[in-house]
Amino acid sequence: MTDGETLARACASAAADKKADDLVVLDMQGVSTVTDFFVICSASSEPQLKAIANSIREQVQKEAGRKPLSAQGSPVSQWIVLDYGEVIVHLFHSEKRGHYGLENLWSDAKRLKFEG
């Protein structure tokens, strides 16, 4: 398992701890030059979006000593992006996720099996 995959799985685990919906980990290696992995999930409310983002930040800091290189969005915007370089996490409000359809846009990417 690569460092990027380990980090992606840590992000996914932290999201699962806060009951994220429709959690998907996409292996972007060979598909995109932007990142190695996408972690995509949904939340049914703005407070849950905030809780998921905070959980990811805290767990990744604790387990890997890493902070996001950048973070964009907010619970009010209903889309939060945490960029860890080799892993980019997309947190959507359930109503927004279908509109952007990242899984469809990157349908060439392999989905990692994740038990959360």
DSSP file (Angstrom, degrees, kcal/mol; ACC not computed):
  #  RESIDUE AA STRUCTURE BP1 BP2  ACC     N-H-->O    O-->H-N    N-H-->O    O-->H-N    TCO  KAPPA ALPHA  PHI   PSI    X-CA   Y-CA   Z-CA
    1    1 A M              0   0    0      0, 0.0     2,-0.0     0, 0.0     0, 0.0   0.000 360.0 360.0 360.0 132.4    0.0    0.0    0.0
    2    2 A T     >  -     0   0    0      1,-0.1     4,-2.4     4,-0.0     5,-0.2  -0.297 360.0-110.3 -76.7 165.0    1.4    3.4   -1.0
    3    3 A D  H  > S+     0   0    0      1,-0.2     4,-2.5     2,-0.2     5,-0.2   0.894 120.7  53.5 -60.5 -39.3    1.6    6.4    1.4
    4    4 A G  H  > S+     0   0    0      2,-0.2     4,-2.7     1,-0.2    -1,-0.2   0.907 108.8  47.6 -62.8 -42.4   -1.1    8.1   -0.6
    5    5 A E  H  > S+     0   0    0      2,-0.2     4,-2.6     1,-0.2    -1,-0.2   0.906 111.0  51.3 -66.1 -40.5   -3.4    5.1   -0.3
    6    6 A T  H  X S+     0   0    0     -4,-2.4     4,-1.9     2,-0.2    -2,-0.2   0.920 112.3  46.8 -60.4 -43.7   -2.8    4.9    3.4
    7    7 A L  H  X S+     0   0    0     -4,-2.5     4,-2.4     2,-0.2    -2,-0.2   0.906 111.2  51.5 -64.9 -42.6   -3.6    8.6    3.7
    8    8 A A  H  X S+     0   0    0     -4,-2.7     4,-2.5     1,-0.2    -2,-0.2   0.912 110.5  48.6 -60.8 -42.6   -6.8    8.1    1.6
    9    9 A R  H  X S+     0   0    0     -4,-2.6     4,-2.5     2,-0.2    -1,-0.2   0.863 109.6  52.3 -67.4 -34.8   -7.9    5.3    3.8
   10   10 A A  H  X S+     0   0    0     -4,-1.9     4,-2.2     2,-0.2    -2,-0.2   0.911 110.8  47.8 -65.6 -41.9   -7.3    7.4    6.9
   11   11 A C  H  X S+     0   0    0     -4,-2.4     4,-2.1     2,-0.2    -2,-0.2   0.921 113.2  48.1 -63.0 -44.2   -9.4   10.2    5.5
   12   12 A A  H  X S+     0   0    0     -4,-2.5     4,-2.6     1,-0.2    -2,-0.2   0.895 110.5  51.5 -64.8 -40.2  -12.2    7.8    4.6
   13   13 A S  H  X S+     0   0    0     -4,-2.5     4,-2.0     2,-0.2    -1,-0.2   0.911 109.3  49.8 -62.7 -43.0  -12.0    6.2    8.0
   14   14 A A  H  X S+     0   0    0     -4,-2.2     4,-0.7     2,-0.2    -1,-0.2   0.886 112.0  48.4 -63.8 -38.9  -12.4    9.5    9.7
   15   15 A A  H ><>S+     0   0    0     -4,-2.1     5,-1.7     1,-0.2     3,-1.0   0.912 109.7  52.1 -66.6 -42.4  -15.3   10.4    7.5
   16   16 A A  H ><5S+     0   0    0     -4,-2.6     3,-2.1     1,-0.3    -2,-0.2   0.854  99.9  63.6 -62.4 -34.9  -17.0    7.0    8.3
   17   17 A D  H 3<5S+     0   0    0     -4,-2.0    -1,-0.3     1,-0.3    -2,-0.2   0.787 104.8  46.9 -59.6 -26.7  -16.6    7.7   12.0
   18   18 A K  T <<5S-     0   0    0     -3,-1.0    -1,-0.3    -4,-0.7    -2,-0.2   0.090 123.9-105.1-103.8  21.5  -18.9   10.7   11.6
   19   19 A K  T < 5 -     0   0    0     -3,-2.1    -3,-0.2     1,-0.2    -2,-0.1   0.844  49.7-173.9  62.7  39.3  -21.4    8.6    9.5
   20   20 A A      < -     0   0    0     -5,-1.7     3,-0.3    -8,-0.1     2,-0.2  -0.347  18.9-127.6 -60.7 144.8  -20.6   10.1    6.1
   21   21 A D  E    S+A   42   0A   0     21,-3.0    21,-2.5     1,-0.2    -1,-0.1  -0.644  76.7   6.3 -95.0 153.1  -22.9    8.8    3.4
   22   22 A D  E    S-     0   0A   0     -2,-0.2     2,-0.4    19,-0.2    -1,-0.2   0.862  79.5-165.0  46.7  52.6  -21.9    7.3    0.0
   23   23 A L  E     +     0   0A   0     -3,-0.3     2,-0.4    18,-0.1    18,-0.2  -0.550  11.5 176.9 -74.8 125.1  -18.2    7.1    0.8
   24   24 A V  E     -A   40   0A   0     16,-2.8    16,-3.0    -2,-0.4     2,-0.5  -0.993  19.5-162.0-132.9 136.4  -16.1    6.5   -2.2
   25   25 A V  E     -AB  39 112A   0     87,-0.5    87,-3.0    -2,-0.4     2,-0.5  -0.979  14.9-163.6-117.4 118.3  -12.3    6.3   -2.6
   26   26 A L  E     -AB  38 111A   0     12,-2.8    12,-2.1    -2,-0.5     2,-0.9  -0.873  16.7-139.0-105.8 131.3  -11.1    6.7   -6.2
   27   27 A D  E     +AB  37 110A   0     83,-3.4    83,-1.0    -2,-0.5    10,-0.2  -0.794  23.2 179.0 -86.1 107.2   -7.6    5.7   -7.3
   28   28 A M    >>  +     0   0    0      8,-2.7     4,-2.5    -2,-0.9     3,-2.3   0.402  34.4 126.9 -93.2   0.5   -6.6    8.6   -9.6
   29   29 A Q  T 34 S+     0   0    0      7,-0.9    81,-0.2     1,-0.3     4,-0.1  -0.415  84.4   9.8 -63.2 127.5   -3.1    7.3  -10.4
   30   30 A G  T 34 S+     0   0    0      2,-0.5    -1,-0.3    -2,-0.2     3,-0.1   0.351 125.1  68.2  83.7  -6.5   -2.8    7.1  -14.2
   31   31 A V  T <4 S+     0   0    0     -3,-2.3     2,-0.3     1,-0.4    -2,-0.2   0.702 106.2  21.1-109.7 -34.4   -6.1    9.0  -14.6
   32   32 A S     <  -     0   0    0     -4,-2.5    -2,-0.5     3,-0.3    -1,-0.4  -0.978  50.1-154.3-138.2 147.2   -5.1   12.5  -13.3
   33   33 A T  S    S+     0   0    0     -2,-0.3     3,-0.1     1,-0.1    -1,-0.1   0.436  89.6  73.5 -95.3  -1.7   -1.9   14.4  -12.8
   34   34 A V  S    S-     0   0    0      1,-0.2     2,-0.3    -6,-0.1    -1,-0.1   0.878 110.6 -14.3 -79.7 -40.3   -3.5   16.5  -10.0
   35   35 A T        -     0   0    0     -7,-0.2    -3,-0.3     1,-0.1    -1,-0.2  -0.956  50.3-127.1-156.9 167.4   -3.7   13.9   -7.3
   36   36 A D  S    S+     0   0    0     50,-0.9    -8,-2.7    -2,-0.3    -7,-0.9   0.771  90.5  20.4 -92.4 -31.0   -3.3   10.2   -6.6
   37   37 A F  E     -Ac  27  87A   0     49,-1.6    51,-2.4   -10,-0.2     2,-0.4  -0.997  56.4-156.1-142.9 143.7   -6.6    9.6   -4.7
   38   38 A F  E     -Ac  26  88A   0    -12,-2.1   -12,-2.8    -2,-0.3     2,-0.5  -0.958   6.9-162.8-110.3 136.9  -10.0   11.3   -4.3
   39   39 A V  E     -Ac  25  89A   0     49,-2.2    51,-3.4    -2,-0.4     2,-0.4  -0.994  17.0-177.3-114.1 123.2  -12.1   10.6   -1.2
   40   40 A I  E     +Ac  24  90A   0    -16,-3.0   -16,-2.8    -2,-0.5     2,-0.3  -0.974  10.7 150.3-125.9 133.2  -15.7   11.6   -1.9
   41   41 A C  E     - c   0  91A   0     49,-2.1    51,-2.5    -2,-0.4     2,-0.3  -0.966  28.2-131.9-154.0 171.1  -18.6   11.5    0.6
   42   42 A S  E     -Ac  21  92A   0    -21,-2.5   -21,-3.0    -2,-0.3     2,-0.3  -0.848   7.3-160.6-126.4 160.3  -21.8   13.2    1.5
   43   43 A A  E     - c   0  93A   0     49,-1.9    51,-2.7    -2,-0.3    52,-0.2  -0.973  19.6-139.1-136.8 152.1  -23.5   14.6    4.6
   44   44 A S  S    S+     0   0    0     -2,-0.3     2,-0.3    49,-0.2    49,-0.1   0.512  83.8  25.7 -91.3  -4.1  -27.2   15.3    5.2
   45   45 A S  S  > S-     0   0    0      1,-0.1     4,-2.0    49,-0.0     5,-0.1  -0.979  77.3-111.8-152.3 162.5  -26.7   18.5    7.0
   46   46 A E  H  > S+     0   0    0     -2,-0.3     4,-2.2     2,-0.2     5,-0.2   0.901 116.5  53.5 -64.8 -41.6  -24.3   21.4    7.4
   47   47 A P  H  > S+     0   0    0      0, 0.0     4,-2.3     0, 0.0    -1,-0.2   0.891 108.9  50.1 -61.2 -36.0  -23.4   20.5   11.0
   48   48 A Q  H  > S+     0   0    0      2,-0.2     4,-2.7     1,-0.2     5,-0.2   0.901 107.4  53.8 -68.3 -39.0  -22.5   17.0    9.8
   49   49 A L  H  X S+     0   0    0     -4,-2.0     4,-2.5     1,-0.2     5,-0.2   0.939 110.9  46.7 -56.0 -47.4  -20.3   18.4    7.0
   50   50 A K  H  X S+     0   0    0     -4,-2.2     4,-2.5     1,-0.2    -2,-0.2   0.906 111.8  50.6 -62.1 -43.0  -18.4   20.4    9.6
   51   51 A A  H  X S+     0   0    0     -4,-2.3     4,-2.3     2,-0.2    -1,-0.2   0.900 111.3  48.1 -64.1 -41.1  -18.1   17.4   11.9
   52   52 A I  H  X S+     0   0    0     -4,-2.7     4,-2.5     2,-0.2    -2,-0.2   0.943 112.5  48.1 -64.3 -48.1  -16.7   15.2    9.0
   53   53 A A  H  X S+     0   0    0     -4,-2.5     4,-2.5     1,-0.2    -2,-0.2   0.921 113.8  47.3 -59.3 -44.7  -14.2   17.8    8.0
   54   54 A N  H  X S+     0   0    0     -4,-2.5     4,-2.7     1,-0.2    -1,-0.2   0.893 110.6  52.5 -64.1 -40.0  -13.0   18.3   11.6
   55   55 A S  H  X S+     0   0    0     -4,-2.3     4,-2.8    -5,-0.2     5,-0.3   0.916 110.5  47.5 -62.2 -44.2  -12.8   14.6   12.1
   56   56 A I  H  X S+     0   0    0     -4,-2.5     4,-2.5     2,-0.2     5,-0.3   0.948 113.2  48.0 -62.6 -48.8  -10.6   14.2    9.0
   57   57 A R  H  X S+     0   0    0     -4,-2.5     4,-2.0    -5,-0.2    -2,-0.2   0.936 116.2  43.8 -56.7 -47.9   -8.3   17.1   10.0
   58   58 A E  H  X S+     0   0    0     -4,-2.7     4,-2.4     2,-0.2    -2,-0.2   0.920 116.0  45.0 -67.6 -45.5   -7.9   15.8   13.5
   59   59 A Q  H  X S+     0   0    0     -4,-2.8     4,-3.3    -5,-0.2     5,-0.3   0.905 114.5  47.5 -68.4 -41.0   -7.4   12.1   12.7
   60   60 A V  H  X>S+     0   0    0     -4,-2.5     4,-2.4    -5,-0.3     6,-1.3   0.890 113.1  49.5 -68.2 -37.8   -5.0   12.7    9.9
   61   61 A Q  H  X5S+     0   0    0     -4,-2.0     4,-1.1    -5,-0.3    -2,-0.2   0.927 116.8  42.3 -62.3 -44.9   -3.0   15.2   12.1
   62   62 A K  H  <5S+     0   0    0     -4,-2.4    -2,-0.2    -5,-0.2    -1,-0.2   0.928 124.5  33.5 -69.1 -46.2   -2.9   12.6   14.9
   63   63 A E  H  <5S+     0   0    0     -4,-3.3    -3,-0.2    -5,-0.2    -2,-0.2   0.849 136.9  17.3 -82.4 -35.5   -2.1    9.5   12.8
   64   64 A A  H  <5S-     0   0    0     -4,-2.4    -3,-0.2    -5,-0.3    -2,-0.2   0.462  91.8-123.1-119.4  -4.3    0.0   11.0   10.0
   65   65 A G     << +     0   0    0     -4,-1.1     2,-0.4    -5,-0.6    -4,-0.3   0.817  67.4 136.4  65.3  29.5    1.2   14.3   11.4
   66   66 A R        -     0   0    0     -6,-1.3    -1,-0.2    -9,-0.1    -2,-0.2  -0.884  39.0-167.4-117.5 141.7   -0.3   16.0    8.3
   67   67 A K        -     0   0    0     -2,-0.4   -10,-0.0    -3,-0.1    -9,-0.0  -0.877  42.5 -89.4-113.9 153.7   -2.4   19.1    7.8
   68   68 A P        -     0   0    0      0, 0.0    16,-0.3     0, 0.0     3,-0.1  -0.352  24.1-138.5 -60.7 142.5   -4.2   20.0    4.6
   69   69 A L  S    S-     0   0    0     14,-3.0     2,-0.3     1,-0.3    15,-0.2   0.845  88.2  -6.3 -67.2 -34.1   -2.1   22.0    2.1
   70   70 A S  E     -D   83   0A   0     13,-1.2    13,-2.9     2,-0.0     2,-0.4  -0.982  62.4-157.1-155.1 158.7   -5.3   23.9    1.5
   71   71 A A  E     -D   82   0A   0     -2,-0.3     2,-0.3    11,-0.2    11,-0.2  -0.994  14.1-175.9-140.1 132.0   -8.9   23.8    2.5
   72   72 A Q  E     +D   81   0A   0      9,-2.5     9,-2.5    -2,-0.4    -2,-0.0  -0.901  42.3  21.8-127.4 155.3  -11.7   25.4    0.5
   73   73 A G  E     -D   80   0A   0     -2,-0.3     7,-0.2     7,-0.2     3,-0.0  -0.145  61.1-127.9  84.6 179.5  -15.5   25.8    1.1
   74   74 A S  E  >> -D   79   0A   0      5,-0.6     5,-1.0     1,-0.1     4,-1.0  -0.960  32.7 -93.0-158.6 166.1  -17.5   25.7    4.2
   75   75 A P  T >45S+     0   0    0      0, 0.0     3,-0.6     0, 0.0   -26,-0.1   0.872 124.5  56.7 -56.0 -35.3  -20.6   23.9    5.5
   76   76 A V  T 345S+     0   0    0      1,-0.2   -30,-0.0     2,-0.1    -3,-0.0   0.867 105.4  49.6 -65.2 -35.9  -22.7   26.9    4.3
   77   77 A S  T 345S-     0   0    0     -3,-0.5    -1,-0.2     2,-0.1    16,-0.1   0.641 105.9-134.6 -76.4 -13.3  -21.4   26.4    0.7
   78   78 A Q  T <<5S+     0   0    0     -4,-1.0    15,-2.3    -3,-0.6     2,-0.3   0.662  78.6  82.0  67.2  20.1  -22.3   22.7    1.1
   79   79 A W  E   < -DE  74  92A   0     -5,-1.0    -5,-0.6    13,-0.2     2,-0.4  -0.886  53.8-178.1-152.1 120.7  -19.0   21.6   -0.5
   80   80 A I  E     -DE  73  91A   0     11,-2.7    11,-3.1    -2,-0.3     2,-0.5  -0.974   6.7-164.4-120.8 133.9  -15.7   21.4    1.4
   81   81 A V  E     -DE  72  90A   0     -9,-2.5    -9,-2.5    -2,-0.4     2,-0.5  -0.980   2.9-169.8-120.8 125.4  -12.4   20.4   -0.2
   82   82 A L  E     -DE  71  89A   0      7,-2.1     7,-3.0    -2,-0.5     2,-0.7  -0.969  10.6-158.6-113.0 119.1   -9.4   19.3    1.9
   83   83 A D  E     +DE  70  88A   0    -13,-2.9   -14,-3.0    -2,-0.5   -13,-1.2  -0.874  23.1 166.7-106.3 112.3   -6.2   19.0   -0.2
   84   84 A Y        -     0   0    0      3,-3.3     2,-1.4    -2,-0.7     4,-0.2   0.162  53.4-115.5-104.1  15.3   -3.5   16.8    1.2
   85   85 A G  S    S+     0   0    0      2,-0.3   -49,-0.2     1,-0.2    -1,-0.1  -0.683 109.2  35.7  88.6 -88.7   -1.5   16.7   -2.1
   86   86 A E  S    S+     0   0    0     -2,-1.4   -49,-1.6   -51,-0.2   -50,-0.9   0.578 125.6  46.2 -76.2  -7.5   -1.7   13.1   -3.0
   87   87 A V  E     -c   37   0A   0    -51,-0.2    -3,-3.3   -52,-0.1     2,-0.5  -0.997  64.5-170.0-135.3 130.4   -5.2   12.9   -1.6
   88   88 A I  E     -cE  38  83A   0    -51,-2.4   -49,-2.2    -2,-0.4     2,-0.5  -0.987  11.8-154.3-119.9 126.1   -8.0   15.4   -2.2
   89   89 A V  E     -cE  39  82A   0     -7,-3.0    -7,-2.1    -2,-0.5     2,-0.5  -0.860   4.9-164.7-102.7 128.4  -11.2   15.0    0.0
   90   90 A H  E     -cE  40  81A   0    -51,-3.4   -49,-2.1    -2,-0.5     2,-0.6  -0.961   4.4-172.5-113.5 117.1  -14.5   16.2   -1.4
   91   91 A L  E     -cE  41  80A   0    -11,-3.1   -11,-2.7    -2,-0.5     2,-0.3  -0.949  12.2-178.5-111.2 119.5  -17.3   16.6    1.2
   92   92 A F  E     -cE  42  79A   0    -51,-2.5   -49,-1.9    -2,-0.6     2,-0.3  -0.859  33.8-116.7-116.9 149.1  -20.7   17.4   -0.2
   93   93 A H  E >>  -c   43   0A   0    -15,-2.3     4,-1.8    -2,-0.3     3,-1.5  -0.656  43.5-112.9 -69.5 142.6  -24.1   18.1    1.1
   94   94 A S  H 3> S+     0   0    0    -51,-2.7     4,-0.8    -2,-0.3   -50,-0.1   0.827 116.1  54.0 -50.8 -38.3  -26.2   15.2   -0.2
   95   95 A E  H 34 S+     0   0    0    -52,-0.2     4,-0.4     1,-0.2    -1,-0.3   0.782 111.6  44.6 -70.3 -27.1  -28.2   17.6   -2.4
   96   96 A K  H X> S+     0   0    0     -3,-1.5     4,-1.3   -18,-0.2     3,-0.6   0.785  96.7  73.1 -86.2 -30.0  -25.1   19.1   -4.1
   97   97 A R  H 3X S+     0   0    0     -4,-1.8     4,-2.2     1,-0.3     3,-0.4   0.892  95.1  49.9 -58.2 -45.8  -23.2   15.9   -4.8
   98   98 A G  H 3< S+     0   0    0     -4,-0.8    -1,-0.3     1,-0.2    -2,-0.1   0.825 104.1  61.2 -62.9 -31.7  -25.3   14.7   -7.6
   99   99 A H  H <4 S+     0   0    0     -3,-0.6    -1,-0.2    -4,-0.4    -2,-0.2   0.895 112.6  35.4 -62.3 -40.9  -25.1   18.1   -9.3
  100  100 A Y  H  < S-     0   0    0     -4,-1.3    -2,-0.2    -3,-0.4    -1,-0.2   0.799  85.4-164.2 -86.9 -30.8  -21.3   17.8   -9.7
  101  101 A G    >X  +     0   0    0     -4,-2.2     4,-2.4    -5,-0.2     3,-0.5   0.868  16.5 171.2  51.7  49.6  -21.1   14.1  -10.3
  102  102 A L  H 3> S+     0   0    0     -5,-0.4     4,-2.3     1,-0.2    -1,-0.1   0.863  74.9  57.2 -59.9 -36.6  -17.4   13.7   -9.6
  103  103 A E  H 34 S+     0   0    0      1,-0.2    -1,-0.2     2,-0.2     6,-0.2   0.881 110.6  44.2 -62.7 -35.9  -17.7    9.9   -9.7
  104  104 A N  H X4 S+     0   0    0     -3,-0.5     3,-1.3     1,-0.2    -2,-0.2   0.889 111.1  53.2 -73.5 -39.8  -19.1   10.1  -13.3
  105  105 A L  H 3< S+     0   0    0     -4,-2.4     3,-0.2     1,-0.3    -2,-0.2   0.876 119.3  35.4 -61.4 -37.6  -16.6   12.7  -14.3
  106  106 A W  T >< S+     0   0    0     -4,-2.3     3,-1.8    -5,-0.2    -1,-0.3  -0.261  74.7 139.0-109.8  43.3  -13.8   10.4  -13.2
  107  107 A S  T <   +     0   0    0     -3,-1.3    -1,-0.2     1,-0.3    -2,-0.1   0.678  64.2  67.5 -65.2 -17.2  -15.4    7.1  -14.1
  108  108 A D  T 3  S+     0   0    0     -3,-0.2    -1,-0.3    -4,-0.1     2,-0.1   0.697  81.3  99.0 -73.0 -18.7  -12.1    5.8  -15.5
  109  109 A A  S <  S-     0   0    0     -3,-1.8     2,-0.3    -6,-0.2   -81,-0.2  -0.442  79.5-118.1 -74.8 141.2  -10.7    5.7  -11.9
  110  110 A K  E     -B   27   0A   0    -83,-1.0   -83,-3.4   -81,-0.2     2,-0.5  -0.572  24.3-130.0 -75.5 137.7  -10.6    2.5  -10.0
  111  111 A R  E     -B   26   0A   0     -2,-0.3     2,-0.3   -85,-0.2   -85,-0.2  -0.778  18.1-137.0 -88.7 129.9  -12.7    2.4   -6.8
  112  112 A L  E     -B   25   0A   0    -87,-3.0   -87,-0.5    -2,-0.5     2,-0.4  -0.665  20.3-116.1 -84.3 140.7  -10.9    1.1   -3.8
  113  113 A K        -     0   0    0     -2,-0.3     2,-0.4   -89,-0.1   -89,-0.1  -0.613  39.2-174.7 -73.3 132.7  -12.8   -1.2   -1.5
  114  114 A F        -     0   0    0     -2,-0.4     2,-0.7   -91,-0.1   -91,-0.1  -0.991  20.8-160.0-136.5 128.4  -13.2    0.4    1.8
  115  115 A E              0   0    0     -2,-0.4   -99,-0.0     1,-0.1    -2,-0.0  -0.924 360.0 360.0-105.4 112.0  -14.7   -1.0    5.0
  116  116 A G              0   0    0     -2,-0.7    -1,-0.1   -93,-0.1     0, 0.0   0.428 360.0 360.0-119.1 360.0  -15.7    1.8    7.2
